[in-house]
Amino acid sequence: DCEPDATACYMSGEESFCALAGSAARGEPCTDSLDCSRRHQCVLRQGSTVPVCASLCDPTDSASPLACETLCPGNYLVLERSDGSIIAGRCQVAAAN
């Protein structure tokens, strides 16, 4: 995470950067990841044309309070760089009805 608490870490391709945190929570509509609150990313869910904020999680540390297996057990993607190193995990967002 970024400091101070008003900022958040966002991803752009394989890189991350700090910016003021947005306010949209998990499952809320967004137009860009900067709309989302800390530890979230704007994604398009399956079967929808409206992007929503999805939770980011830690796929490597099962003891972390942000562990993927705690936040979204068995329902997450591992985001990797082209060299295979892990960037983060992202909880899957339920498909649109």
MDAnalysis code that builds the backbone (N, CA, C; Angstrom):
import MDAnalysis as mda
import numpy as np

u = mda.Universe.empty(291, n_residues=97, atom_resindex=np.repeat(np.arange(97), 3), trajectory=True)
u.add_TopologyAttr("name", ["N", "CA", "C"] * 97)
u.add_TopologyAttr("resid", np.arange(1, 98))
u.add_TopologyAttr("resname", ["ASP", "CYS", "GLU", "PRO", "ASP", "ALA", "THR", "ALA", "CYS", "TYR", "MET", "SER", "GLY", "GLU", "GLU", "SER", "PHE", "CYS", "ALA", "LEU", "ALA", "GLY", "SER", "ALA", "ALA", "ARG", "GLY", "GLU", "PRO", "CYS", "THR", "ASP", "SER", "LEU", "ASP", "CYS", "SER", "ARG", "ARG", "HIS", "GLN", "CYS", "VAL", "LEU", "ARG", "GLN", "GLY", "SER", "THR", "VAL", "PRO", "VAL", "CYS", "ALA", "SER", "LEU", "CYS", "ASP", "PRO", "THR", "ASP", "SER", "ALA", "SER", "PRO", "LEU", "ALA", "CYS", "GLU", "THR", "LEU", "CYS", "PRO", "GLY", "ASN", "TYR", "LEU", "VAL", "LEU", "GLU", "ARG", "SER", "ASP", "GLY", "SER", "ILE", "ILE", "ALA", "GLY", "ARG", "CYS", "GLN", "VAL", "ALA", "ALA", "ALA", "ASN"])
u.atoms.positions = np.array([
    [0.824, -1.196, 0.000],
    [0.000, 0.000, 0.000],
    [0.862, 1.251, 0.000],
    [0.254, 2.336, -0.380],
    [0.928, 3.623, -0.440],
    [0.671, 4.402, 0.851],
    [1.501, 5.369, 1.097],
    [1.323, 6.265, 2.235],
    [1.095, 7.661, 1.701],
    [0.299, 8.511, 2.287],
    [-0.555, 8.294, 3.459],
    [-1.787, 7.459, 3.119],
    [-2.631, 7.229, 4.111],
    [-3.803, 6.377, 3.939],
    [-4.799, 6.886, 2.907],
    [-4.721, 8.148, 2.534],
    [-5.657, 8.706, 1.545],
    [-5.296, 8.263, 0.124],
    [-4.122, 7.644, -0.026],
    [-3.711, 7.189, -1.343],
    [-3.869, 5.677, -1.447],
    [-3.816, 5.202, -2.668],
    [-3.941, 3.770, -2.922],
    [-2.960, 3.375, -4.010],
    [-2.618, 2.108, -4.038],
    [-1.739, 1.569, -5.058],
    [-2.609, 1.017, -6.182],
    [-2.365, 1.463, -7.397],
    [-3.124, 1.020, -8.556],
    [-2.181, 0.380, -9.563],
    [-2.712, -0.480, -10.406],
    [-1.905, -1.142, -11.414],
    [-2.171, -0.554, -12.783],
    [-1.100, -0.483, -13.561],
    [-1.188, -0.084, -14.958],
    [-0.299, -1.052, -15.721],
    [-0.920, -2.027, -16.361],
    [-0.138, -3.082, -17.002],
    [0.609, -3.867, -15.944],
    [1.927, -3.924, -16.058],
    [2.743, -4.667, -15.094],
    [3.314, -3.781, -13.997],
    [3.017, -2.503, -14.034],
    [3.557, -1.558, -13.055],
    [2.469, -1.083, -12.103],
    [2.895, -0.544, -10.961],
    [1.948, 0.018, -10.005],
    [2.345, 1.464, -9.708],
    [1.368, 2.225, -9.236],
    [1.616, 3.621, -8.896],
    [0.663, 4.026, -7.779],
    [1.009, 5.095, -7.064],
    [0.176, 5.615, -5.979],
    [-0.634, 6.805, -6.478],
    [-1.874, 6.890, -6.018],
    [-2.755, 8.011, -6.364],
    [-3.800, 8.145, -5.263],
    [-4.500, 9.277, -5.253],
    [-5.579, 9.448, -4.289],
    [-6.598, 8.334, -4.482],
    [-7.045, 7.745, -3.403],
    [-7.988, 6.627, -3.470],
    [-9.373, 7.118, -3.870],
    [-10.031, 6.337, -4.716],
    [-11.418, 6.612, -5.067],
    [-12.337, 6.136, -3.953],
    [-13.639, 6.193, -4.190],
    [-14.584, 5.831, -3.135],
    [-15.453, 4.623, -3.478],
    [-15.423, 4.146, -4.720],
    [-16.281, 3.021, -5.104],
    [-15.784, 1.729, -4.446],
    [-16.698, 1.003, -3.843],
    [-16.373, -0.238, -3.138],
    [-16.563, -1.446, -4.060],
    [-16.227, -2.626, -3.548],
    [-16.356, -3.867, -4.310],
    [-17.761, -4.006, -4.893],
    [-17.821, -4.282, -6.203],
    [-19.091, -4.480, -6.882],
    [-19.767, -3.219, -7.368],
    [-19.241, -2.043, -6.988],
    [-19.836, -0.785, -7.436],
    [-19.288, -0.390, -8.802],
    [-20.102, 0.295, -9.622],
    [-19.671, 0.696, -10.961],
    [-18.466, 1.638, -10.919],
    [-17.638, 1.558, -11.969],
    [-16.467, 2.420, -12.091],
    [-16.188, 2.639, -13.579],
    [-15.426, 3.666, -13.872],
    [-14.998, 3.891, -15.251],
    [-13.498, 3.667, -15.390],
    [-12.788, 3.675, -14.252],
    [-11.344, 3.530, -14.212],
    [-10.982, 3.050, -12.810],
    [-9.849, 2.391, -12.655],
    [-9.452, 1.915, -11.323],
    [-9.307, 3.041, -10.320],
    [-9.018, 4.262, -10.787],
    [-8.897, 5.393, -9.862],
    [-10.228, 5.729, -9.203],
    [-11.337, 5.236, -9.735],
    [-12.648, 5.422, -9.101],
    [-12.798, 4.525, -7.878],
    [-12.024, 3.441, -7.840],
    [-12.185, 2.418, -6.803],
    [-11.427, 2.768, -5.524],
    [-11.937, 2.264, -4.417],
    [-11.293, 2.467, -3.124],
    [-10.010, 1.634, -3.035],
    [-9.265, 1.819, -1.958],
    [-8.005, 1.093, -1.749],
    [-8.210, -0.402, -1.902],
    [-7.209, -1.040, -2.498],
    [-7.174, -2.495, -2.680],
    [-8.272, -3.010, -3.619],
    [-8.657, -2.191, -4.587],
    [-9.647, -2.586, -5.592],
    [-9.177, -2.175, -6.981],
    [-9.698, -2.833, -7.989],
    [-9.366, -2.544, -9.380],
    [-10.648, -2.575, -10.201],
    [-10.758, -1.698, -11.177],
    [-11.930, -1.631, -12.045],
    [-11.811, -2.707, -13.129],
    [-12.782, -3.605, -13.192],
    [-12.766, -4.706, -14.159],
    [-14.145, -4.865, -14.794],
    [-14.150, -5.455, -15.964],
    [-15.395, -5.772, -16.647],
    [-15.791, -7.186, -16.261],
    [-16.963, -7.346, -15.675],
    [-17.378, -8.693, -15.291],
    [-18.022, -9.406, -16.468],
    [-17.944, -10.712, -16.437],
    [-18.456, -11.531, -17.526],
    [-19.937, -11.270, -17.759],
    [-20.317, -11.076, -19.017],
    [-21.714, -10.884, -19.382],
    [-22.242, -9.487, -19.155],
    [-21.344, -8.523, -18.908],
    [-21.782, -7.155, -18.632],
    [-20.963, -6.167, -19.442],
    [-21.518, -5.016, -19.665],
    [-20.784, -3.929, -20.309],
    [-20.465, -2.825, -19.307],
    [-20.813, -3.056, -18.030],
    [-20.579, -2.071, -16.976],
    [-19.452, -2.563, -16.065],
    [-18.296, -1.886, -16.071],
    [-17.215, -2.301, -15.183],
    [-17.556, -2.023, -13.715],
    [-16.995, -2.848, -12.832],
    [-17.197, -2.697, -11.386],
    [-15.858, -2.869, -10.679],
    [-15.793, -2.435, -9.438],
    [-14.584, -2.579, -8.633],
    [-14.496, -4.001, -8.077],
    [-13.310, -4.595, -8.219],
    [-13.046, -5.940, -7.703],
    [-11.923, -5.849, -6.675],
    [-12.007, -6.665, -5.623],
    [-11.001, -6.652, -4.563],
    [-9.684, -7.245, -5.033],
    [-8.580, -6.597, -4.658],
    [-7.257, -7.168, -4.844],
    [-6.925, -7.961, -3.591],
    [-6.130, -9.006, -3.747],
    [-5.812, -9.863, -2.608],
    [-4.379, -10.362, -2.717],
    [-3.905, -11.015, -1.667],
    [-2.547, -11.543, -1.615],
    [-2.592, -13.040, -1.886],
    [-2.097, -13.481, -3.064],
    [-2.152, -14.895, -3.388],
    [-0.997, -15.708, -2.808],
    [-0.039, -15.049, -2.147],
    [1.163, -15.750, -1.695],
    [1.247, -15.966, -0.186],
    [0.513, -15.204, 0.604],
    [0.613, -15.291, 2.065],
    [-0.740, -15.651, 2.663],
    [-0.928, -16.925, 2.963],
    [-2.224, -17.380, 3.480],
    [-2.521, -16.844, 4.875],
    [-1.507, -16.331, 5.582],
    [-1.715, -15.782, 6.924],
    [-2.101, -14.300, 6.887],
    [-1.988, -13.680, 5.726],
    [-2.301, -12.259, 5.593],
    [-3.807, -12.034, 5.726],
    [-4.219, -10.921, 6.346],
    [-5.648, -10.591, 6.381],
    [-6.192, -10.301, 4.982],
    [-5.302, -10.071, 4.014],
    [-5.699, -9.810, 2.634],
    [-5.512, -11.049, 1.747],
    [-5.318, -12.201, 2.367],
    [-5.100, -13.436, 1.608],
    [-6.287, -13.725, 0.688],
    [-5.984, -14.126, -0.541],
    [-7.048, -14.451, -1.499],
    [-7.944, -15.561, -0.959],
    [-7.362, -16.549, -0.316],
    [-8.166, -17.662, 0.209],
    [-9.069, -17.229, 1.368],
    [-8.793, -16.072, 1.959],
    [-9.657, -15.521, 3.009],
    [-10.739, -14.639, 2.397],
    [-10.336, -13.754, 1.470],
    [-11.279, -12.786, 0.891],
    [-12.211, -13.393, -0.156],
    [-11.707, -14.345, -0.922],
    [-12.505, -14.926, -2.022],
    [-12.020, -16.354, -2.292],
    [-12.244, -17.260, -1.349],
    [-11.694, -18.612, -1.442],
    [-11.984, -19.297, -2.774],
    [-10.896, -19.691, -3.457],
    [-11.018, -20.426, -4.702],
    [-11.602, -19.647, -5.865],
    [-11.801, -18.350, -5.689],
    [-12.462, -17.546, -6.721],
    [-11.648, -16.287, -7.027],
    [-10.381, -16.488, -7.412],
    [-9.515, -15.349, -7.699],
    [-8.551, -15.678, -8.834],
    [-8.022, -14.620, -9.427],
    [-7.002, -14.730, -10.466],
    [-5.672, -14.276, -9.885],
    [-4.590, -14.914, -10.301],
    [-3.256, -14.462, -9.933],
    [-2.728, -13.639, -11.101],
    [-2.400, -12.390, -10.834],
    [-1.896, -11.476, -11.858],
    [-0.374, -11.539, -11.854],
    [0.206, -11.850, -13.015],
    [1.649, -12.022, -13.121],
    [2.254, -11.087, -14.159],
    [3.526, -10.762, -13.963],
    [4.294, -10.031, -14.954],
    [4.718, -11.011, -16.051],
    [5.223, -10.486, -17.135],
    [5.641, -11.345, -18.245],
    [6.790, -12.272, -17.854],
    [7.544, -11.924, -16.800],
    [8.629, -12.801, -16.355],
    [8.147, -13.869, -15.370],
    [6.840, -13.881, -15.091],
    [6.262, -14.885, -14.204],
    [6.172, -14.471, -12.747],
    [6.752, -13.329, -12.383],
    [6.655, -12.886, -10.991],
    [5.228, -12.410, -10.701],
    [4.792, -12.633, -9.480],
    [3.411, -12.318, -9.092],
    [3.287, -10.846, -8.718],
    [2.269, -10.203, -9.276],
    [1.960, -8.811, -8.960],
    [0.979, -8.764, -7.793],
    [-0.126, -9.478, -7.931],
    [-1.194, -9.484, -6.924],
    [-2.212, -10.545, -7.313],
    [-3.210, -10.688, -6.481],
    [-4.363, -11.510, -6.814],
    [-5.567, -10.599, -6.965],
    [-6.567, -11.047, -7.713],
    [-7.791, -10.266, -7.858],
    [-8.981, -11.195, -7.740],
    [-9.875, -10.883, -6.804],
    [-11.089, -11.671, -6.625],
    [-11.941, -11.560, -7.880],
    [-12.526, -12.662, -8.289],
    [-13.428, -12.670, -9.420],
    [-14.721, -11.971, -9.023],
    [-15.304, -11.275, -9.957],
    [-16.586, -10.598, -9.737],
    [-17.671, -11.476, -10.345],
    [-18.768, -11.650, -9.627],
    [-19.861, -12.489, -10.118],
    [-20.333, -11.998, -11.476],
    [-20.685, -12.939, -12.333],
    [-21.180, -12.604, -13.663],
    [-22.473, -11.820, -13.547],
    [-22.715, -10.961, -14.517],
    [-23.950, -10.181, -14.557],
    [-25.133, -11.093, -14.841],
    [-26.268, -10.747, -14.272],
    [-27.492, -11.539, -14.511],
    [-28.184, -11.103, -15.769],
])
